[in-house]
Amino acid sequence: MNADDDVEVIFPDLCADVENHGHFLTVEIYKTDIDPSCILEVVNGFATSIVFDDPFIADGLAWQQFEQTVKEEGLAAFLTKKEKRQLFH
């Protein structure tokens, strides 16, 4: 690939804004036209982006990981220490 080639970013239908106990998260799942692996990114209300380290083989698996993380760790999984102090103290 050279500098003149454009990589197309593809957003499946599973991207969504999610409300969790009065707080909003933007869930973005995307891939490129050159790599079929899906990336899971969650942006919290402070505009902090959390990108999961490992790609997923399908968008549905990325969404399941988001749901599992919320179930196990709650909103705090997507906040920095400073953001947690602002919200919970």
Backbone torsions as a table, in degrees:
resi	resn	phi	psi	omega
1	MET	NA	136.7	177.2
2	ASN	-111.5	176.0	-174.0
3	ALA	-63.2	-21.1	-178.6
4	ASP	-83.0	-14.2	179.7
5	ASP	-78.0	135.2	176.3
6	ASP	-100.6	134.3	176.0
7	VAL	-94.4	127.1	179.2
8	GLU	-89.2	129.3	175.8
9	VAL	-94.6	129.6	-176.6
10	ILE	-112.8	127.0	178.5
11	PHE	-108.8	110.2	176.5
12	PRO	-66.1	172.8	-177.5
13	ASP	-68.3	-10.5	-175.5
14	LEU	-80.7	-1.5	175.4
15	CYS	-67.9	140.1	-176.4
16	ALA	-162.7	157.9	167.3
17	ASP	-94.3	129.0	-174.1
18	VAL	-122.6	135.4	176.0
19	GLU	-100.6	132.9	179.9
20	ASN	-134.8	105.2	179.4
21	HIS	52.8	43.9	177.7
22	GLY	84.5	1.2	178.5
23	HIS	-114.8	144.6	-175.1
24	PHE	-108.7	139.8	175.8
25	LEU	-125.3	142.7	172.0
26	THR	-105.3	120.4	-179.5
27	VAL	-102.7	120.7	178.9
28	GLU	-121.1	126.8	175.7
29	ILE	-120.6	125.2	-176.9
30	TYR	-148.6	163.0	176.2
31	LYS	-145.7	174.8	177.7
32	THR	-114.2	166.7	179.1
33	ASP	-72.9	-8.2	178.5
34	ILE	-106.8	-8.3	179.7
35	ASP	-140.7	118.2	-176.8
36	PRO	-76.7	-6.7	179.6
37	SER	-69.1	141.1	-179.1
38	CYS	-97.5	138.7	176.9
39	ILE	-104.3	136.5	177.0
40	LEU	-107.6	122.6	178.3
41	GLU	-128.7	134.0	177.3
42	VAL	-122.4	127.7	178.8
43	VAL	-111.7	125.4	-177.9
44	ASN	-89.7	-179.5	-177.8
45	GLY	-66.0	-13.9	176.3
46	PHE	-92.6	3.9	-177.7
47	ALA	70.7	22.9	175.0
48	THR	-85.7	130.8	-179.0
49	SER	-99.3	129.4	175.9
50	ILE	-116.7	116.7	179.2
51	VAL	-109.7	125.4	179.0
52	PHE	-67.5	139.9	-173.6
53	ASP	-63.4	-44.0	-174.0
54	ASP	-99.3	136.2	176.6
55	PRO	-73.4	164.0	-179.0
56	PHE	-114.3	149.9	-178.0
57	ILE	-79.5	-12.3	179.0
58	ALA	-152.4	152.6	-178.8
59	ASP	-64.6	-33.5	178.7
60	GLY	-64.3	-35.4	177.2
61	LEU	-69.3	-35.8	176.3
62	ALA	-64.4	-43.9	178.7
63	TRP	-63.1	-41.3	177.9
64	GLN	-61.3	-37.6	177.8
65	GLN	-65.1	-40.8	176.1
66	PHE	-58.9	-49.9	-178.7
67	GLU	-61.8	-40.7	179.3
68	GLN	-64.8	-40.8	179.3
69	THR	-63.9	-42.9	177.7
70	VAL	-62.9	-43.1	-178.9
71	LYS	-63.7	-43.3	-175.3
72	GLU	-81.7	-37.4	-171.9
73	GLU	-117.9	-14.8	-178.8
74	GLY	72.1	-168.0	-179.1
75	LEU	-57.8	-31.6	-176.5
76	ALA	-57.4	-25.2	179.6
77	ALA	-62.6	-20.8	-175.3
78	PHE	-112.6	21.6	-179.6
79	LEU	-124.8	147.7	172.1
80	THR	-77.6	170.4	178.2
81	LYS	-59.6	-43.0	180.0
82	LYS	-63.4	-42.3	179.4
83	GLU	-65.1	-38.4	177.1
84	LYS	-61.2	-43.7	178.5
85	ARG	-61.7	-40.3	-179.7
86	GLN	-65.8	-36.4	-176.5
87	LEU	-87.0	-36.2	-168.5
88	PHE	-109.4	1.5	-180.0
89	HIS	-124.7	NA	NA
